[in-house]
Amino acid sequence: MIGAMSTELPIIITCESCAMRHSEHCDDCMVTFLCDTGEAPPEAVVLDLTEARAVRLLAAAGLVPSLKHREAI
C-alpha cells in the first residue's frame, strides 16, 4: 500500500553496545568506519531494514567493510 507507514523499527548500531569493542575486528568494521570521528563516545548508526539490506549487499560485493557488530549481552 502506497503511503502506508512502516512498522519496522530502526536498527541502531553503536560501538558502545558491541561485544567486539576494542578488538582487531574494529579495524575493518563498517560501524567504526562511519562513527569514528574522534569524538567520545562515538555516535550510533541508525538504519532502517531497507538500508541494512543494502549495506549487506554492498559488503557481500566487497564494496564496503562488513558489519562486524555483535550485540553485547
MDTraj code that builds the backbone (N, CA, C; nanometers):
import mdtraj as md
import numpy as np

residues = "MET ILE GLY ALA MET SER THR GLU LEU PRO ILE ILE ILE THR CYS GLU SER CYS ALA MET ARG HIS SER GLU HIS CYS ASP ASP CYS MET VAL THR PHE LEU CYS ASP THR GLY GLU ALA PRO PRO GLU ALA VAL VAL LEU ASP LEU THR GLU ALA ARG ALA VAL ARG LEU LEU ALA ALA ALA GLY LEU VAL PRO SER LEU LYS HIS ARG GLU ALA ILE".split()
xyz = np.array([
    [0.0833, -0.1173, 0.0000],
    [0.0000, 0.0000, 0.0000],
    [0.0881, 0.1241, 0.0000],
    [0.0688, 0.2087, -0.0973],
    [0.1487, 0.3298, -0.1092],
    [0.1071, 0.4288, -0.0022],
    [0.2064, 0.4881, 0.0623],
    [0.1790, 0.5870, 0.1648],
    [0.1574, 0.5294, 0.3039],
    [0.1590, 0.3975, 0.3153],
    [0.1405, 0.3367, 0.4470],
    [0.2668, 0.3548, 0.5291],
    [0.2502, 0.3777, 0.6578],
    [0.3655, 0.3914, 0.7460],
    [0.4249, 0.2546, 0.7746],
    [0.5540, 0.2485, 0.7763],
    [0.6238, 0.1240, 0.8065],
    [0.6174, 0.0959, 0.9559],
    [0.5999, -0.0308, 0.9906],
    [0.6001, -0.0690, 1.1313],
    [0.7360, -0.1245, 1.1721],
    [0.8310, -0.1194, 1.0794],
    [0.9649, -0.1693, 1.1090],
    [1.0353, -0.0731, 1.2032],
    [1.0992, -0.1268, 1.3042],
    [1.1792, -0.0461, 1.3939],
    [1.3162, -0.0260, 1.3330],
    [1.3792, 0.0888, 1.3549],
    [1.5132, 0.1090, 1.3010],
    [1.6143, 0.0186, 1.3714],
    [1.7209, -0.0104, 1.3018],
    [1.8315, -0.0870, 1.3590],
    [1.9338, 0.0163, 1.4069],
    [1.9606, 0.0186, 1.5363],
    [2.0547, 0.1145, 1.5939],
    [2.1806, 0.0394, 1.6336],
    [2.2914, 0.0803, 1.5739],
    [2.4182, 0.0117, 1.5962],
    [2.5190, 0.1129, 1.6484],
    [2.5795, 0.0821, 1.7596],
    [2.6806, 0.1692, 1.8181],
    [2.7965, 0.0851, 1.8708],
    [2.9136, 0.1406, 1.8675],
    [3.0310, 0.0698, 1.9206],
    [3.0151, 0.0425, 2.0698],
    [2.9430, 0.1304, 2.1396],
    [2.9231, 0.1156, 2.2833],
    [2.8512, -0.0142, 2.3193],
    [2.7674, -0.0672, 2.2291],
    [2.6906, -0.1884, 2.2591],
    [2.7503, -0.3132, 2.1948],
    [2.8688, -0.3024, 2.1372],
    [2.9281, -0.4144, 2.0635],
    [3.0168, -0.5013, 2.1537],
    [2.9968, -0.6320, 2.1444],
    [3.0764, -0.7271, 2.2214],
    [3.2212, -0.7322, 2.1721],
    [3.2472, -0.6885, 2.0502],
    [3.3821, -0.6926, 1.9937],
    [3.4533, -0.5581, 2.0027],
    [3.3996, -0.4695, 2.0846],
    [3.4570, -0.3358, 2.1013],
    [3.6030, -0.3436, 2.1439],
    [3.6840, -0.2604, 2.0853],
    [3.8278, -0.2518, 2.1138],
    [3.9023, -0.3804, 2.0781],
    [3.8578, -0.4490, 1.9725],
    [3.9285, -0.5684, 1.9268],
    [3.9813, -0.5436, 1.7854],
    [4.0512, -0.6414, 1.7316],
    [4.1050, -0.6298, 1.5958],
    [3.9941, -0.6212, 1.4911],
    [3.8724, -0.6612, 1.5264],
    [3.7604, -0.6564, 1.4334],
    [3.7184, -0.5126, 1.4029],
    [3.7488, -0.4198, 1.4910],
    [3.7107, -0.2796, 1.4726],
    [3.7794, -0.2174, 1.3506],
    [3.8985, -0.2659, 1.3186],
    [3.9756, -0.2066, 1.2095],
    [3.9059, -0.2170, 1.0747],
    [3.8222, -0.3186, 1.0547],
    [3.7565, -0.3390, 0.9263],
    [3.6052, -0.3514, 0.9438],
    [3.5489, -0.2689, 1.0299],
    [3.4052, -0.2729, 1.0562],
    [3.3385, -0.1486, 0.9979],
    [3.2235, -0.1665, 0.9355],
    [3.1505, -0.0557, 0.8771],
    [3.1131, 0.0486, 0.9824],
    [3.0753, 0.0060, 1.1020],
    [3.0354, 0.1000, 1.2065],
    [3.1536, 0.1859, 1.2489],
    [3.2698, 0.1258, 1.2676],
    [3.3895, 0.2027, 1.3027],
    [3.4200, 0.3036, 1.1934],
    [3.4075, 0.2612, 1.0689],
    [3.4336, 0.3490, 0.9550],
    [3.3403, 0.4696, 0.9561],
    [3.2129, 0.4468, 0.9846],
    [3.1146, 0.5544, 0.9828],
    [3.1172, 0.6406, 1.1083],
    [3.1461, 0.5814, 1.2233],
    [3.1315, 0.6509, 1.3513],
    [3.2591, 0.7092, 1.4078],
    [3.3746, 0.6659, 1.3609],
    [3.4993, 0.7097, 1.4230],
    [3.5323, 0.8527, 1.3807],
    [3.4774, 0.9474, 1.4539],
    [3.5010, 1.0890, 1.4252],
    [3.5990, 1.1494, 1.5242],
    [3.6506, 1.0670, 1.6138],
    [3.7416, 1.1161, 1.7155],
    [3.6698, 1.1672, 1.8385],
    [3.5378, 1.1704, 1.8327],
    [3.4593, 1.2150, 1.9473],
    [3.4394, 1.0998, 2.0442],
    [3.4220, 1.1322, 2.1703],
    [3.3948, 1.0283, 2.2697],
    [3.2650, 1.0612, 2.3385],
    [3.1701, 0.9759, 2.3479],
    [3.1627, 0.8456, 2.2820],
    [3.1247, 0.8615, 2.1356],
    [3.1559, 0.7597, 2.0550],
    [3.1216, 0.7676, 1.9127],
    [2.9705, 0.7675, 1.8938],
    [2.9273, 0.8240, 1.7820],
    [2.7849, 0.8279, 1.7517],
    [2.7355, 0.6890, 1.7125],
    [2.6060, 0.6762, 1.6940],
    [2.5449, 0.5497, 1.6522],
    [2.5068, 0.5571, 1.5056],
    [2.4967, 0.4416, 1.4423],
    [2.4461, 0.4298, 1.3067],
    [2.3028, 0.3805, 1.3192],
    [2.2101, 0.4494, 1.2538],
    [2.0697, 0.4103, 1.2562],
    [2.0292, 0.3749, 1.1138],
    [1.9887, 0.2496, 1.0936],
    [1.9494, 0.2008, 0.9612],
    [1.8080, 0.1466, 0.9663],
    [1.7307, 0.1717, 0.8609],
    [1.6037, 0.1011, 0.8519],
    [1.6318, -0.0325, 0.7816],
    [1.5315, -0.1170, 0.7712],
    [1.5521, -0.2509, 0.7172],
    [1.6039, -0.2475, 0.5735],
    [1.5531, -0.1573, 0.4929],
    [1.5972, -0.1455, 0.3539],
    [1.7443, -0.1053, 0.3468],
    [1.7846, -0.0111, 0.4307],
    [1.9250, 0.0317, 0.4333],
    [2.0152, -0.0807, 0.4819],
    [1.9720, -0.1555, 0.5828],
    [2.0523, -0.2670, 0.6336],
    [2.0726, -0.3726, 0.5247],
    [1.9685, -0.4010, 0.4482],
    [1.9819, -0.4968, 0.3373],
    [2.0798, -0.4461, 0.2334],
    [2.0731, -0.3170, 0.2019],
    [2.1644, -0.2588, 0.1031],
    [2.3092, -0.2676, 0.1508],
    [2.3326, -0.2404, 0.2786],
    [2.4684, -0.2496, 0.3339],
    [2.5199, -0.3929, 0.3243],
    [2.4338, -0.4917, 0.3558],
    [2.4751, -0.6322, 0.3450],
    [2.5110, -0.6683, 0.2016],
    [2.4339, -0.6204, 0.1042],
    [2.4629, -0.6477, -0.0364],
    [2.5941, -0.5820, -0.0801],
    [2.6157, -0.4587, -0.0389],
    [2.7406, -0.3900, -0.0723],
    [2.8609, -0.4601, -0.0094],
    [2.8462, -0.5035, 0.1148],
    [2.9556, -0.5755, 0.1820],
    [2.9821, -0.7088, 0.1142],
    [2.8773, -0.7791, 0.0748],
    [2.8944, -0.9082, 0.0071],
    [2.9670, -0.8913, -0.1259],
    [2.9493, -0.7764, -0.1889],
    [3.0175, -0.7480, -0.3157],
    [3.1583, -0.6930, -0.2939],
    [3.1959, -0.6698, -0.1671],
    [3.3293, -0.6197, -0.1368],
    [3.3436, -0.4696, -0.1550],
    [3.2323, -0.3979, -0.1616],
    [3.2374, -0.2544, -0.1866],
    [3.2460, -0.1699, -0.0599],
    [3.2049, -0.2240, 0.0535],
    [3.2165, -0.1564, 0.1826],
    [3.2594, -0.2601, 0.2857],
    [3.3179, -0.2148, 0.3984],
    [3.3504, -0.3122, 0.5034],
    [3.2235, -0.3797, 0.5538],
    [3.2369, -0.5026, 0.5980],
    [3.1202, -0.5737, 0.6507],
    [3.0885, -0.5243, 0.7914],
    [2.9679, -0.5534, 0.8342],
    [2.9247, -0.5191, 0.9687],
    [2.9733, -0.6262, 1.0638],
    [3.0634, -0.5911, 1.1528],
    [3.1194, -0.6873, 1.2476],
    [3.0522, -0.6785, 1.3847],
    [2.9559, -0.5887, 1.3967],
    [2.8891, -0.5632, 1.5247],
    [2.8201, -0.6881, 1.5775],
    [2.8411, -0.7184, 1.7037],
    [2.7730, -0.8258, 1.7748],
    [2.7241, -0.7657, 1.9048],
    [2.5934, -0.7638, 1.9239],
    [2.5339, -0.7010, 2.0423],
    [2.5833, -0.7700, 2.1692],
    [2.6360, -0.6929, 2.2630],
    [2.6798, -0.7469, 2.3905],
    [2.5566, -0.7834, 2.4732],
    [2.5680, -0.8913, 2.5456],
    [2.4545, -0.9377, 2.6269],
    [2.4670, -0.8842, 2.7675],
])
top = md.Topology()
chain = top.add_chain()
for i, resn in enumerate(residues, 1):
    res = top.add_residue(resn, chain, resSeq=i)
    for name in ("N", "CA", "C"):
        top.add_atom(name, md.element.get_by_symbol(name[0]), res)
traj = md.Trajectory(xyz[None], top)
